[in-house]
Amino acid sequence: MKMSKKTAMITSFTVGIMLFATTAFAEVTSKSGYEQFKDSVKYSAESFTGKLSSYTIDISLVLKDNGKTIASQNSVNKYDLKKNACENTTITTEGKRKTETIYYRDKNGFVNYNSNDDVYYIVEQDNSKEEFWIKNPFKEKEAEDLEKIADAIIGSLKDSVIVSENNDNSKEMSVSLSETQIPSLINAVVSYNIKSNFLWQRNDNTDNNNLLPKITKDVFVKEAKGKMIADKNGLIQSALGTGVLYGKDDKGSEHNLTFEFLCKVSNINSTIVNKPDTSGKKVEKSKAFSDPSTSLKPELYIGTYKNNITIEKDGKYQKIGERIVEVEKIDKNTALGRYHEEYLKGYEDYSANAKDFKFEAKFKEYPYNGEFNKIGGSADNNTSGYFGLDPYSASIQFTFKQTDTRIYNSQFQRVFD
């Protein structure tokens, strides 16, 4: 499911405001409040990615310019973790244009639909062995550093957060910030993002592309508000955020862009995910694209590969020799071979620095791609680099960690007798 540029922009701005407002929750006045919020967010993240069997999340986004709604998006997202399935239906309204998109996945494949072309694209693929595809962000390696950065940016806004406990032991956390409370760093980041985002806007004259004003100066966050409710166990039930950005366009006209975000969680452990009914609809079916590298036969790549050594001379490229890679032995883990260079008559001066060495490549992260090193003697950046097989043709990739000043081509073509 592909989101339009303008929709992505709305989402980006709104989520940015929400991150700004909700991150402030984490800096409540007391340590116990801080820990309660952290525990709630982390508990919810873990629940949504593993503990719960199913749930539904409704999300609404609204963008207004000087009080007039110019775009909105409403989505219903259903997840079944046990069946590794989801059903997402989104309606985006931009001016007079309304678009519906549907994304569905289960163990047997995917379904994508966009009302613009009114076609259901069905991709058959075995997803039964895949783990749940939505990952817990707090388990990512960069999570701790990002949390520290957010805490540092928020700074003194900790005193603006209010935490209250309801009769049913649920907690409500809220914050309301005026323009005088917004740190200058946040205003600088927001201003930069808004101005840079307008750079890729299309310049045609369609109604939809003239909806969002091109704010180019005096940009700042005028206000930001947020509220989040978590149940007695700490699971987030709802989140509401609003933000107002002020700025001027090229003509000097003032704009107050209001971003509203609402998220609700429901049907916990009782959500039913249904595959879209395509009866009587236009359908295009296809098999899933498979990575050819996973079915490669590495032994087929034993042989000799060459490419040209060229220089720029007299205003044109000129061949002065050849690079040669001989793959002598290869399996799923290792490749052994020789690299050497041969120069044409008249270019003997280059031969003095010609490379000639045996190498060994180890395949690790990606099938049949890995780092190679010189065998025997001392290896350096001129005798080590990266080796890989091209799954689409009889060619290989062979590049050094450090190349010389001459034009270097990393692709080597197979030489056939």
C-alpha positions, 0 to 999 in steps of 0.5 A: 500500500503506497501513500501519496506524497501529500498524505505522507507529508500530513502523516509526517507532520502529525506524527512529528507533533505527536512525538513532540507532545507524547515524548514530553509525557516521559519527563513528568515531575516525579520519578515515579510518574516518569517510570509509570509512563515508560512502563506503559509505553514499553508494556504496550509496545511489547503487547502489540508485537507479541503478548496480545492475540489480536487487536484493532487500532483506529487512526484519524489524521486531519490537516487544517489551514486557517481553520479549514480542513484541507486533508484527512485520513481515517484508517482501521487496522486489524491485527491477528498475531496468531494467524500472522494476518492483518487487514488495513483499510484507509480512506484519504480525502484531499480536497474533492478527491477521496481515495480508498486503499486496502492492504491485507496479508495472511500466511498465503500472501497479500492483497492490495487495492487502490480505488484510483485504479479499482484493481485488487492485486493478489500476490501468492506467497508462503508467509507461514514461516515468517515471524510477526512483521511489526517489530518492538521499537524498544528492542531495536539497537538504537532505541536507547540512544534515541530515547536519550536524545528525546529526553535531552530535547524536551528538557524543562518541559517536564513541569508541563505534564499532568498525570492523574489516576481514574477510579478504575486505576487507569491513568491519564497523562496530558500536556499543553504547551504554548509557543513561549514554552517550545524550545528553539531547537524544536522550532528549528527542526520543524521549520527545516522539515517543512521548508524541505518537504515543500521542495518535492511538491509538484508544480502542476495546477491540480486542485489537490496540489494547491491545497497545502500552502507553501510556507517558506518563512517565519515558521514556528510551533504555536502550540501543542497538546496531547493526552494519552489514556492507559488501562490499569495494566499500562496498555494504551487505550487512546492517544489524542494530539493536536499541534498548530504551526504558524508560518508565511508563504512567499506572498506574505500571507499568514497560515495557521496549520492545525494537525489533529491526531486520534488513535484508539485501541479496541477489540483486544483479543477479539478482533477478526481479520477478514480477507477482502471479498473480490467476487465480481471485482477486477483482480490481477493475480501473481506469484511472489517475486523470489530472490534469485540469489537464494536458488543460485548454484555457485559452482556455475560461477567457476571460471574467468571474468574480465573488465577493461582498465581505462583512462581518460586521454585526449578527451576520450576514454582509452583502454590500457589493459584488463582486470582479470578475476579467476574463480577457482573454487566456490561453495555456499560459504567460500570463494577462492581465486586469483586477481591480476592485471594485464596491460597493453603494449605501450603502457608498461609504466602502469605494469609496475603497480599491477596487482596479482594475488590469490584471494579468499571470500567469505559469504556472511550476511547476504547470499554469495556476497562477502568480503575478500582478503589476500591469501598469504602475505600482508593484506591491505585496502589494495588487496581486500574488498568485496566479492559477489555473484550477480544472480541475473547474469554470468557476471560477478562484482569485485571491488577494492576497499581502496581504488586508484585514481583510474576509472574503476568498474566493479562488474566483471563479465564471464569469458567464454571460449 
